[in-house]
Amino acid sequence: MTKELYLVFDRDGVLCERTAGAMIRDETVRDILGGEFTSVGRVVCLCVDEQWCRDISEDVARMVRDAASDPLTGAALDFVEEELGIRAARAR
């Protein structure tokens, strides 16, 4: 299994938190939807085995938008609007 580390940064560029795990991307989406972060600016994935680092903010924003069963609010709405645009965040 490829080891990936997901890092969530707030809008000021300060590291929030994330740890490695099998379902970590899904956990990150759930945490954003659940209001675990007061501000989400960037989500970065580090792949230790393959030695790459990638900003996956747009992908995670789409996952947050698509996973929402209720209209987005708070930090989740702000993050999705920033990454995908206001219309994409509000249209479902």
DRENTORKOL-3810 file (N, C-alpha, C; in nm, 4 decimals):
REM DRENTORKOL-3810
@n.u->0.0846; n.v->-0.1189; n.w->0.0000; ca.u->0.0000; ca.v->0.0000; ca.w->0.0000; c.u->0.0889; c.v->0.1249; c.w->0.0000
@n.u->0.0537; n.v->0.2201; n.w->-0.0815; ca.u->0.1273; ca.v->0.3457; ca.w->-0.0907; c.u->0.0976; c.v->0.4295; c.w->0.0333
@n.u->0.2014; n.v->0.4821; n.w->0.0941; ca.u->0.1835; ca.v->0.5664; ca.w->0.2120; c.u->0.1677; c.v->0.7105; c.w->0.1672
@n.u->0.0572; n.v->0.7696; n.w->0.2097; ca.u->0.0291; ca.v->0.9088; ca.w->0.1767; c.u->0.0048; c.v->0.9862; c.w->0.3050
@n.u->0.0507; n.v->1.1074; n.w->0.3080; ca.u->0.0299; ca.v->1.1967; ca.w->0.4198; c.u->-0.0475; c.v->1.3170; c.w->0.3681
@n.u->-0.1618; n.v->1.3433; n.w->0.4275; ca.u->-0.2457; ca.v->1.4557; ca.w->0.3864; c.u->-0.2284; c.v->1.5691; c.w->0.4850
@n.u->-0.1972; n.v->1.6860; n.w->0.4345; ca.u->-0.1762; ca.v->1.8036; ca.w->0.5176; c.u->-0.2810; c.v->1.9086; c.w->0.4835
@n.u->-0.3477; n.v->1.9606; n.w->0.5850; ca.u->-0.4480; ca.v->2.0649; ca.w->0.5668; c.u->-0.3907; c.v->2.1937; c.w->0.6237
@n.u->-0.3847; n.v->2.2964; n.w->0.5387; ca.u->-0.3342; ca.v->2.4266; ca.w->0.5795; c.u->-0.4505; c.v->2.5245; c.w->0.5861
@n.u->-0.4464; n.v->2.6130; n.w->0.6850; ca.u->-0.5514; ca.v->2.7147; ca.w->0.6918; c.u->-0.5208; c.v->2.8260; c.w->0.5924
@n.u->-0.6046; n.v->2.9250; n.w->0.5878; ca.u->-0.5892; ca.v->3.0332; ca.w->0.4887; c.u->-0.4644; c.v->3.1176; c.w->0.5107
@n.u->-0.4078; n.v->3.1105; n.w->0.6295; ca.u->-0.2847; ca.v->3.1836; ca.w->0.6579; c.u->-0.1611; c.v->3.0993; c.w->0.6294
@n.u->-0.1807; n.v->2.9770; n.w->0.5802; ca.u->-0.0690; ca.v->2.8896; ca.w->0.5482; c.u->-0.0163; c.v->2.8108; c.w->0.6666
@n.u->-0.0912; n.v->2.8093; n.w->0.7766; ca.u->-0.0512; ca.v->2.7358; ca.w->0.8962; c.u->-0.1049; c.v->2.5924; c.w->0.8875
@n.u->-0.0189; n.v->2.4960; n.w->0.9139; ca.u->-0.0567; ca.v->2.3548; ca.w->0.9100; c.u->-0.1623; c.v->2.3263; c.w->1.0157
@n.u->-0.2747; n.v->2.2684; n.w->0.9747; ca.u->-0.3801; ca.v->2.2311; ca.w->1.0690; c.u->-0.3468; c.v->2.0945; c.w->1.1278
@n.u->-0.3658; n.v->1.9887; n.w->1.0508; ca.u->-0.3290; ca.v->1.8544; ca.w->1.0924; c.u->-0.3738; c.v->1.7538; c.w->0.9883
@n.u->-0.3136; n.v->1.6397; n.w->0.9848; ca.u->-0.3524; ca.v->1.5244; ca.w->0.9044; c.u->-0.2508; c.v->1.4158; c.w->0.9314
@n.u->-0.2925; n.v->1.2966; n.w->0.9322; ca.u->-0.2013; ca.v->1.1845; ca.w->0.9530; c.u->-0.2208; c.v->1.0810; c.w->0.8448
@n.u->-0.1268; n.v->0.9905; n.w->0.8308; ca.u->-0.1354; ca.v->0.8864; ca.w->0.7278; c.u->-0.2382; c.v->0.7812; c.w->0.7687
@n.u->-0.3003; n.v->0.7183; n.w->0.6712; ca.u->-0.3972; ca.v->0.6138; ca.w->0.6974; c.u->-0.4604; c.v->0.5656; c.w->0.5687
@n.u->-0.5245; n.v->0.4522; n.w->0.5746; ca.u->-0.5806; ca.v->0.3899; ca.w->0.4553; c.u->-0.6917; c.v->0.4740; c.w->0.3919
@n.u->-0.7758; n.v->0.5346; n.w->0.4718; ca.u->-0.8900; ca.v->0.6100; ca.w->0.4199; c.u->-0.8744; c.v->0.7594; c.w->0.4460
@n.u->-0.7528; n.v->0.8065; n.w->0.4547; ca.u->-0.7288; ca.v->0.9420; ca.w->0.4991; c.u->-0.7940; c.v->1.0494; c.w->0.4108
@n.u->-0.8009; n.v->1.0275; n.w->0.2815; ca.u->-0.8655; ca.v->1.1280; ca.w->0.1961; c.u->-1.0121; c.v->1.1393; c.w->0.2333
@n.u->-1.0788; n.v->1.0263; n.w->0.2515; ca.u->-1.2194; ca.v->1.0294; ca.w->0.2917; c.u->-1.2367; c.v->1.0927; c.w->0.4295
@n.u->-1.1434; n.v->1.0645; n.w->0.5207; ca.u->-1.1488; ca.v->1.1244; ca.w->0.6538; c.u->-1.1305; c.v->1.2758; c.w->0.6454
@n.u->-1.0444; n.v->1.3198; n.w->0.5584; ca.u->-1.0223; ca.v->1.4632; ca.w->0.5398; c.u->-1.1509; c.v->1.5297; c.w->0.4915
@n.u->-1.2169; n.v->1.4684; n.w->0.3949; ca.u->-1.3441; ca.v->1.5211; ca.w->0.3438; c.u->-1.4469; c.v->1.5262; c.w->0.4560
@n.u->-1.4584; n.v->1.4174; n.w->0.5329; ca.u->-1.5551; ca.v->1.4147; ca.w->0.6443; c.u->-1.5234; c.v->1.5220; c.w->0.7487
@n.u->-1.3935; n.v->1.5401; n.w->0.7778; ca.u->-1.3551; ca.v->1.6412; ca.w->0.8767; c.u->-1.3885; c.v->1.7822; c.w->0.8288
@n.u->-1.3671; n.v->1.8099; n.w->0.7015; ca.u->-1.4023; ca.v->1.9417; ca.w->0.6472; c.u->-1.5531; c.v->1.9614; c.w->0.6534
@n.u->-1.6296; n.v->1.8620; n.w->0.6116; ca.u->-1.7759; ca.v->1.8707; ca.w->0.6169; c.u->-1.8263; c.v->1.8837; c.w->0.7605
@n.u->-1.7583; n.v->1.8155; n.w->0.8514; ca.u->-1.8008; ca.v->1.8144; ca.w->0.9911; c.u->-1.7584; c.v->1.9361; c.w->1.0716
@n.u->-1.6888; n.v->2.0294; n.w->1.0089; ca.u->-1.6500; ca.v->2.1514; ca.w->1.0777; c.u->-1.5285; c.v->2.1365; c.w->1.1682
@n.u->-1.4472; n.v->2.0341; n.w->1.1443; ca.u->-1.3283; ca.v->2.0136; ca.w->1.2268; c.u->-1.2229; c.v->2.1220; c.w->1.2064
@n.u->-1.2291; n.v->2.1909; n.w->1.0945; ca.u->-1.1351; ca.v->2.2977; ca.w->1.0645; c.u->-1.2105; c.v->2.4294; c.w->1.0587
@n.u->-1.1537; n.v->2.5330; n.w->1.1193; ca.u->-1.2190; ca.v->2.6643; ca.w->1.1158; c.u->-1.1866; c.v->2.7393; c.w->0.9881
@n.u->-1.0817; n.v->2.6953; n.w->0.9187; ca.u->-1.0391; ca.v->2.7581; ca.w->0.7945; c.u->-0.9607; c.v->2.6544; c.w->0.7145
@n.u->-0.9935; n.v->2.6405; n.w->0.5872; ca.u->-0.9185; ca.v->2.5494; ca.w->0.5003; c.u->-0.8710; c.v->2.6288; c.w->0.3803
@n.u->-0.7398; n.v->2.6358; n.w->0.3647; ca.u->-0.6829; ca.v->2.7087; ca.w->0.2526; c.u->-0.6299; c.v->2.6160; c.w->0.1454
@n.u->-0.5606; n.v->2.5119; n.w->0.1865; ca.u->-0.4977; ca.v->2.4170; ca.w->0.0948; c.u->-0.4980; c.v->2.2785; c.w->0.1560
@n.u->-0.5079; n.v->2.1769; n.w->0.0682; ca.u->-0.4873; ca.v->2.0383; ca.w->0.1092; c.u->-0.3765; c.v->1.9844; c.w->0.0202
@n.u->-0.2714; n.v->1.9339; n.w->0.0837; ca.u->-0.1543; ca.v->1.8843; ca.w->0.0126; c.u->-0.1361; c.v->1.7371; c.w->0.0454
@n.u->-0.1065; n.v->1.6579; n.w->-0.0567; ca.u->-0.0802; ca.v->1.5156; ca.w->-0.0385; c.u->0.0674; c.v->1.4893; c.w->-0.0641
@n.u->0.1311; n.v->1.4215; n.w->0.0312; ca.u->0.2699; ca.v->1.3774; ca.w->0.0155; c.u->0.2667; c.v->1.2264; c.w->-0.0004
@n.u->0.3223; n.v->1.1770; n.w->-0.1093; ca.u->0.3312; ca.v->1.0328; ca.w->-0.1319; c.u->0.4754; c.v->0.9907; c.w->-0.1033
@n.u->0.4942; n.v->0.9280; n.w->0.0105; ca.u->0.6278; ca.v->0.8920; ca.w->0.0568; c.u->0.6928; c.v->0.7895; c.w->-0.0349
@n.u->0.6199; n.v->0.6846; n.w->-0.0702; ca.u->0.6754; ca.v->0.5758; ca.w->-0.1518; c.u->0.7176; c.v->0.6226; c.w->-0.2907
@n.u->0.6371; n.v->0.7079; n.w->-0.3516; ca.u->0.6642; ca.v->0.7508; ca.w->-0.4887; c.u->0.7374; c.v->0.8852; c.w->-0.4950
@n.u->0.7619; n.v->0.9444; n.w->-0.3790; ca.u->0.8380; ca.v->1.0681; ca.w->-0.3657; c.u->0.7806; c.v->1.1848; c.w->-0.4461
@n.u->0.6529; n.v->1.2133; n.w->-0.4222; ca.u->0.5944; ca.v->1.3307; ca.w->-0.4838; c.u->0.5070; c.v->1.4038; c.w->-0.3829
@n.u->0.4818; n.v->1.5280; n.w->-0.4121; ca.u->0.3972; ca.v->1.6140; ca.w->-0.3304; c.u->0.3065; c.v->1.6900; c.w->-0.4257
@n.u->0.1778; n.v->1.6984; n.w->-0.3924; ca.u->0.0833; ca.v->1.7612; ca.w->-0.4848; c.u->-0.0249; c.v->1.8369; c.w->-0.4071
@n.u->-0.0589; n.v->1.9533; n.w->-0.4566; ca.u->-0.1719; ca.v->2.0287; ca.w->-0.4034; c.u->-0.2981; c.v->1.9631; c.w->-0.4594
@n.u->-0.3790; n.v->1.9053; n.w->-0.3719; ca.u->-0.5012; ca.v->1.8368; ca.w->-0.4158; c.u->-0.6260; c.v->1.9115; c.w->-0.3686
@n.u->-0.6102; n.v->2.0403; n.w->-0.3426; ca.u->-0.7207; ca.v->2.1204; ca.w->-0.2902; c.u->-0.8446; c.v->2.1144; c.w->-0.3786
@n.u->-0.8261; n.v->2.1286; n.w->-0.5085; ca.u->-0.9408; ca.v->2.1287; ca.w->-0.5992; c.u->-1.0117; c.v->1.9932; c.w->-0.5972
@n.u->-0.9353; n.v->1.8845; n.w->-0.5977; ca.u->-0.9959; ca.v->1.7506; ca.w->-0.5922; c.u->-1.0740; c.v->1.7310; c.w->-0.4628
@n.u->-1.0162; n.v->1.7727; n.w->-0.3511; ca.u->-1.0834; ca.v->1.7574; ca.w->-0.2219; c.u->-1.2069; c.v->1.8468; c.w->-0.2158
@n.u->-1.1984; n.v->1.9659; n.w->-0.2709; ca.u->-1.3154; ca.v->2.0552; ca.w->-0.2731; c.u->-1.4303; c.v->1.9916; c.w->-0.3503
@n.u->-1.4005; n.v->1.9280; n.w->-0.4624; ca.u->-1.5062; ca.v->1.8581; ca.w->-0.5380; c.u->-1.5657; c.v->1.7446; c.w->-0.4553
@n.u->-1.4803; n.v->1.6715; n.w->-0.3856; ca.u->-1.5278; ca.v->1.5609; ca.w->-0.3024; c.u->-1.6157; c.v->1.6121; c.w->-0.1890
@n.u->-1.5771; n.v->1.7241; n.w->-0.1289; ca.u->-1.6574; ca.v->1.7848; ca.w->-0.0219; c.u->-1.7930; c.v->1.8257; c.w->-0.0775
@n.u->-1.7925; n.v->1.8953; n.w->-0.1904; ca.u->-1.9182; ca.v->1.9384; ca.w->-0.2537; c.u->-2.0076; c.v->1.8193; c.w->-0.2848
@n.u->-1.9496; n.v->1.7151; n.w->-0.3424; ca.u->-2.0280; ca.v->1.5985; ca.w->-0.3843; c.u->-2.0766; c.v->1.5143; c.w->-0.2666
@n.u->-2.0032; n.v->1.5158; n.w->-0.1555; ca.u->-2.0399; ca.v->1.4344; ca.w->-0.0392; c.u->-2.1420; c.v->1.5028; c.w->0.0516
@n.u->-2.1617; n.v->1.6317; n.w->0.0330; ca.u->-2.2522; ca.v->1.7066; ca.w->0.1210; c.u->-2.3969; c.v->1.6644; c.w->0.0995
@n.u->-2.4618; n.v->1.6255; n.w->0.2081; ca.u->-2.6036; ca.v->1.5904; ca.w->0.1985; c.u->-2.6917; c.v->1.7120; c.w->0.2261
@n.u->-2.6346; n.v->1.8135; n.w->0.2899; ca.u->-2.7029; ca.v->1.9394; ca.w->0.3175; c.u->-2.6241; c.v->2.0520; c.w->0.2509
@n.u->-2.6845; n.v->2.1690; n.w->0.2382; ca.u->-2.6090; ca.v->2.2815; ca.w->0.1823; c.u->-2.4825; c.v->2.3077; c.w->0.2648
@n.u->-2.3749; n.v->2.3406; n.w->0.1968; ca.u->-2.2486; ca.v->2.3679; ca.w->0.2643; c.u->-2.2575; c.v->2.4969; c.w->0.3444
@n.u->-2.1886; n.v->2.4985; n.w->0.4578; ca.u->-2.1827; ca.v->2.6176; ca.w->0.5421; c.u->-2.0413; c.v->2.6319; c.w->0.5974
@n.u->-2.0145; n.v->2.7459; n.w->0.6574; ca.u->-1.8907; ca.v->2.7683; ca.w->0.7296; c.u->-1.7651; c.v->2.7492; c.w->0.6476
@n.u->-1.6644; n.v->2.6882; n.w->0.7102; ca.u->-1.5338; ca.v->2.6693; ca.w->0.6468; c.u->-1.5436; c.v->2.5810; c.w->0.5232
@n.u->-1.6340; n.v->2.4830; n.w->0.5244; ca.u->-1.6497; ca.v->2.3941; ca.w->0.4081; c.u->-1.6972; c.v->2.4739; c.w->0.2868
@n.u->-1.7959; n.v->2.5601; n.w->0.3059; ca.u->-1.8470; ca.v->2.6432; ca.w->0.1975; c.u->-1.7388; c.v->2.7395; c.w->0.1491
@n.u->-1.6683; n.v->2.8024; n.w->0.2414; ca.u->-1.5613; ca.v->2.8946; ca.w->0.2038; c.u->-1.4549; c.v->2.8241; c.w->0.1198
@n.u->-1.4155; n.v->2.7051; n.w->0.1616; ca.u->-1.3125; ca.v->2.6285; ca.w->0.0912; c.u->-1.3585; c.v->2.5911; c.w->-0.0497
@n.u->-1.4794; n.v->2.5383; n.w->-0.0613; ca.u->-1.5303; ca.v->2.4961; ca.w->-0.1920; c.u->-1.5487; c.v->2.6172; c.w->-0.2833
@n.u->-1.6010; n.v->2.7270; n.w->-0.2303; ca.u->-1.6166; ca.v->2.8475; ca.w->-0.3111; c.u->-1.4815; c.v->2.8966; c.w->-0.3617
@n.u->-1.3816; n.v->2.8942; n.w->-0.2760; ca.u->-1.2477; ca.v->2.9409; ca.w->-0.3143; c.u->-1.1880; c.v->2.8531; c.w->-0.4245
@n.u->-1.2048; n.v->2.7229; n.w->-0.4120; ca.u->-1.1441; ca.v->2.6294; ca.w->-0.5073; c.u->-1.2239; c.v->2.6132; c.w->-0.6364
@n.u->-1.3557; n.v->2.6128; n.w->-0.6261; ca.u->-1.4395; ca.v->2.5804; ca.w->-0.7418; c.u->-1.5247; c.v->2.6960; c.w->-0.7906
@n.u->-1.5340; n.v->2.8005; n.w->-0.7152; ca.u->-1.6163; ca.v->2.9136; ca.w->-0.7529; c.u->-1.7500; c.v->2.9093; c.w->-0.6809
@n.u->-1.8089; n.v->3.0240; n.w->-0.6642; ca.u->-1.9323; ca.v->3.0361; ca.w->-0.5867; c.u->-2.0452; c.v->2.9552; c.w->-0.6479
@n.u->-2.0612; n.v->2.9601; n.w->-0.7775; ca.u->-2.1719; ca.v->2.8886; ca.w->-0.8419; c.u->-2.1603; c.v->2.7384; c.w->-0.8232
@n.u->-2.0393; n.v->2.6856; n.w->-0.8321; ca.u->-2.0194; ca.v->2.5418; ca.w->-0.8168; c.u->-2.0471; c.v->2.4975; c.w->-0.6747
@n.u->-2.0163; n.v->2.5805; n.w->-0.5770; ca.u->-2.0373; ca.v->2.5447; ca.w->-0.4374; c.u->-2.1852; c.v->2.5418; c.w->-0.4016
@n.u->-2.2596; n.v->2.6327; n.w->-0.4580; ca.u->-2.4009; ca.v->2.6434; ca.w->-0.4220; c.u->-2.4924; c.v->2.5572; c.w->-0.5092
@n.u->-2.4458; n.v->2.5231; n.w->-0.6275; ca.u->-2.5267; ca.v->2.4405; ca.w->-0.7189; c.u->-2.5037; c.v->2.2936; c.w->-0.6889
@n.u->-2.6092; n.v->2.2192; n.w->-0.6758; ca.u->-2.5971; ca.v->2.0762; ca.w->-0.6487; c.u->-2.6976; c.v->2.0036; c.w->-0.7325
END
